[in-house]
Each structure stands twice: as structure tokens, then as C-alpha cells.
Amino acid sequence: MSNLFKYNPKETLPDYGKITAKSPSNIALVKYWGKKNIQIPTNPSISFTLQNSYTKTSLEFKKSSDFKVNLFVEGTEKPSFLPKIEQFLNRIKTYCPFIYEYELTINTENTFPHSSGIASSASGLSALSMCIVQLEKHLTNFNEILKLKKASFLSRLGSGSASRSIYGPMAIWGKNKEVNNSSDHYAIAYREIHSIFRDYQDTILLVDEGTKQVSSSVGHNLMNNHPYANNRFSQANDHLKKIIDVLKNGDLDEFISITELEALTLHAMMMSSNPYFILMKEGTLSIINKIWEFRNESKIPVSFTLDAGANVHVLYPSSYKQKVLNFIKSELVVYCENQNYICDVVGKGAKVLKEKYA
Ligand code: PMV
């Protein structure tokens, strides 16, 4: 592994440059919950890559004898976010030593509100990784495939789920028997999907815009001594196998039953860990019940999934967009903080937007 991603420069370092990249958030259908050091998942996961919820990051680098990072979020300097970035840069140092030759200025902005409860770590760390590998591509003879693979590998070292944001329309992360070339070290693109999933809708209902009451790192670690951990890990493997068939054949009943069971199992793991915690709010449960009622009555294949938080991702085929949005506006927005929700759809993954060197 370390050889594949070893830094092997062919060019001298530029004195100055600036690279801008964007990378989306993603929503897991089969969830990653539990990890070994460092960021090795205890089970494989698969996600829809989103399109509208993304981070745009520019990385400016100036040759310097003193390594330094300046961090701006939405135009304002944010030294409080530096420890997380510095930990990330430290973890990737062996694979990208060249970044330590510079003073770095990172400018980052999200298309979704910072306090929305949508994790910005997946999109943020993958956008920064894309900028770093683009610089490496400039210095080596990287091809595009290896560039994306390394971007996913670096992203994983920052935040596990970030590894999946590099690729669209779907990505799989975690070694498993079903998918050739799957790896614990980076995600791979998953494209063998029925046309119904290519523009699947995800309307994110922002039930709680506050910061997370339990960090995902703490949550993952609680799986280490969890009494149900092994059963959960084998269930996730089984769900991955099943959902791969569903993604090919477009069986929406089966899609709904796997994804909703995954979401509730994720939260059941949190509720049965020691210490235990509940991240769902009253609004989360009301929304789930309303979705079930609406699906029963209308026969529209709308379902939900959850992240490690109270927000609800409402999933449905694009052909039902208007009907489901009407339902959301009339029945569900009352449970959202400030009536806020985000309309998203399956997207293409991370992209470099601009680069210049001097
Ligand atoms: O990438 P992390 O460490 O923030 O963990 C994310 C875990 C979940 O969002 C709950 C599930 C997933 O697979 O994205």
C-alpha cells in the first residue's frame, strides 16, 4: 500500500501556486460504524455521492523554510479548525512530504450552512485532498486514475467517509467479497446501477442544526466493546451483497427495506453502546412515521436514511419529485429547524476547478 502511494517526484517544486477543487458530501446506504487504527473500517460501506452539498477549497502554497497553515472558512480566519487540519496533514506527511516545504493558505466554503448538522468533514477533507494530489500530479507522472485513488486514500486518513466523496454516482469503501478491487484503504467508484438510481433524489430535512452531541470518532470507538458488534459487522456485509443486486435490478421495495434497516441499526448501535446515546430528536421520529404513512397511502417509493445525527435524508426516484416535495412542504417542514431543508441529487464526485504555478 505505502509503495503505491509513495511520493516519487519528477519535477522541482514550484515556488508558488494555487489549486482550487470542489468535493461533495455523500450519504451512506450501508453504513460505516466502527473502525480500527488508523481509519480502517470494521465493515464495508456504500454511498450515494451528492451534487449540491459540496465544499469548494483553494490551497495556496508559498515556498517557505517554516511550515505554516493559515485557514479561512467562508472568508474568515478560523484558527479553531486548525488542529483537525494539522492532524490530517501530519497523518499524510509520509505520502505527501512536499506540503511541508510551504506556507499553506487554505480557503474553504460550503454550499450548505456550516451549522446545518450536515457533516462538512467528508466534503471538506476530500476537497483538500484533491488540491494536494493535483499538486502532486504536477510534480510526478501520475495518471488520472492513480490521482483519484490517492485522493481517496488521503481523504480516508482525514475522515473515513470522506474517501467515498471522490467518486460518483456511488462509492464503496471497505474490503469485501462482492466487489473486486475493493479496499479498506480507499474507496472505489460504483457505477453498475439501474437508471432509476442515477438521478435519485435526496432531500435533507434539517431537524437539528446544532453541533453533534457525540463526535463520530467517539461513536466509532464505542463499537470496540459493543456486545452486538460482530453481528452488526456481518449484517453490514450481508446488506452490501443484497444492495448490490438491488442497485442493478432497480427493486425499490428491497432498496427501501435495506436502507431503512441500515439507518435504524446505526442508531440502535448508538443506543445500545456503553455509554449510550440518542441522536434522533422527536422531529426525526415524527418524520419517519409520516414517511411510512405517506408511502402506505400513496404507494410512492419514498424512504429515509439517517446519518449520525437527527437530520433525515428523504430518498426517492426523480419521477416523483414534485409529489414528494409537495408532501415534504405540507407535512414535514414543520419538524425542521427554521423550516430548513436542502434538495440534493446523486452527483459525480470531486473535481479540480483551477490550478496555477509560478
Ligand atoms: O467519516 P466519519 O468518521 O465521520 O463517520 C461517518 C459515519 C456515518 O456517517 C454515520 C456513516 C457513513 O458511512 O457515512
Residues whose N, C-alpha, C, O or C-beta is under 5 A from the ligand:
A	BS01	PMV	A28 V30 K31 Y32 S45 S159 G160 S161 A162 S216 D307 A308
